[in-house]
Amino acid sequence: MNKHSKIYVAGHNGLVGSAILRYLQTQNFDQLLVRRRAELDLTRQADVEEFFAQQRPEYVFLAAAKVGGIHANNTYPAEFIRDNLLIQNHIIDAAYRFGVKKLTFLGSTCIYPKLAPQPMPEECLLTGSLEPTNEWYAIAKIAGIKMCQAYRKQYGFNAISVMPTNLYGQGDNFHLENAHVLPALIRRFHDAKQQKLPEVVVWGTGSPRREFLHVDDLATACVFLMQHYDQPEIVNIGTGQEVSIRELAQLIKDIVGYQGKLIFDESKPDGTPRKLSDVSKLTQLGWQAQINLEDGLKHTYQWFLANQNNIRE
Ligand SMILES: NC(=O)c1ccc[n+]([C@@H]2O[C@H](COP(=O)([O-])OP(=O)(O)OC[C@H]3O[C@@H](n4cnc5c(N)ncnc54)[C@H](OP(=O)(O)O)[C@@H]3O)[C@@H](O)[C@H]2O)c1
């Protein structure tokens, strides 16, 4: 990619797509192609083909997807597997047939087995059963990885697949039920502070350990790999550091300044006990995360306060 390459960012209004767009703009890439869902529904193949035939992008960041937390995955399994399969099939196939030079497909570390070795190396893919609460989404993502590898093998199409860990930052979805754990916690502590509630109840025991990467770090990693990585094997993107849900909740409580009680509802599911990605491959390639969790959370909460009237929910 050079500064004048024609680059399509699919999903540019989302958490990841908006961060990639922001970063490319700061790096003075000047031919950035975006379409809102209302302009281009990526589940409609004919529309996707027409878009690629007319616009002929040279590079593609595939950051469009149906994404959500445990509750959303549990409630809308059909949409999670259908929409993600349709979106990635249409874009990867059209990108190949209309001469895209390189495509970066965004998967997620939820593709790895529920009881994968920790930290999770890329090689543990398809070595055990998945976490049931998000298997619909995970299966779609695994199909996307295999499609990229198959198009590279049969057609020599330069598609790479990157597997980010849990992400957070500005532009996230703060819906109380459908959001991921981190933005949901920010929202709940903030609302409890505003409404002077005596306590905030968090799902589970608080003991599961998670890794969180700020989305601005992810954006730099995606552009770095688009520029420097041309292999079929998947690459994890993370910080290599983990925190318990209890520690995360306490950190967010302090950053929001909520004075009430923090309670854990142990009758609710915990999900995967531990989820830490092995980032040694990416480190060897020359990239490392720069934003630590506390700074990232403070930045995200400031953004939330400044955008309360138009947050996604
Ligand atoms: N969030 C995370 O923690 C996380 C972690 C690891 C990997 N990832 C990966 O990163 C990628 C992006 O996730 P995200 O967190 O940025 O999700 P997101 O914030 O929900 O953004 C997804 C974007 O895709 C667009 N989209 C969805 N269906 C569409 C359709 N049918 N037609 C056109 N646009 C459509 C959405 O448009 P609207 O704005 O109109 O809804 C939205 O802008 C996904 O592949 C996901 O697997 C995310």
The ligand as a Gaussian input file, in Angstrom:
#p B3LYP/6-31G(d) Opt

LIG

0 1
 N      -15.201000      -5.919000      19.234000
 C      -14.320000      -6.828000      19.591000
 O      -14.014000      -7.006000      20.799000
 C      -13.633000      -7.690000      18.557000
 C      -12.673000      -8.596000      19.009000
 C      -12.012000      -9.384000      18.077000
 C      -12.315000      -9.284000      16.735000
 N      -13.256000      -8.403000      16.319000
 C      -13.539000      -8.398000      14.879000
 O      -13.471000      -7.109000      14.352000
 C      -14.444000      -6.991000      13.288000
 C      -15.255000      -5.735000      13.520000
 O      -15.867000      -5.843000      14.794000
 P      -16.374000      -4.519000      15.571000
 O      -16.183000      -4.736000      17.005000
 O      -15.826000      -3.290000      14.907000
 O      -17.955000      -4.618000      15.264000
 P      -19.006000      -3.432000      15.163000
 O      -18.553000      -2.281000      15.987000
 O      -20.330000      -4.028000      15.406000
 O      -18.875000      -2.987000      13.610000
 C      -19.308000      -3.818000      12.591000
 C      -19.590000      -2.950000      11.387000
 O      -20.053000      -3.808000      10.355000
 C      -21.170000      -3.188000       9.735000
 N      -22.084000      -4.186000       9.193000
 C      -22.625000      -5.245000       9.830000
 N      -23.479000      -5.910000       9.010000
 C      -23.462000      -5.220000       7.834000
 C      -24.137000      -5.377000       6.585000
 N      -25.002000      -6.381000       6.388000
 N      -23.901000      -4.496000       5.596000
 C      -23.031000      -3.462000       5.799000
 N      -22.362000      -3.244000       6.951000
 C      -22.579000      -4.118000       7.948000
 C      -21.876000      -2.434000      10.849000
 O      -22.662000      -1.435000      10.263000
 P      -23.672000      -0.558000      11.168000
 O      -22.785000       0.528000      11.738000
 O      -24.676000      -0.056000      10.179000
 O      -24.236000      -1.468000      12.203000
 C      -20.686000      -1.897000      11.655000
 O      -20.279000      -0.638000      11.170000
 C      -15.282000      -8.260000      13.286000
 O      -14.880000      -9.094000      12.231000
 C      -14.942000      -8.900000      14.594000
 O      -14.902000     -10.265000      14.469000
 C      -13.926000      -7.596000      17.175000

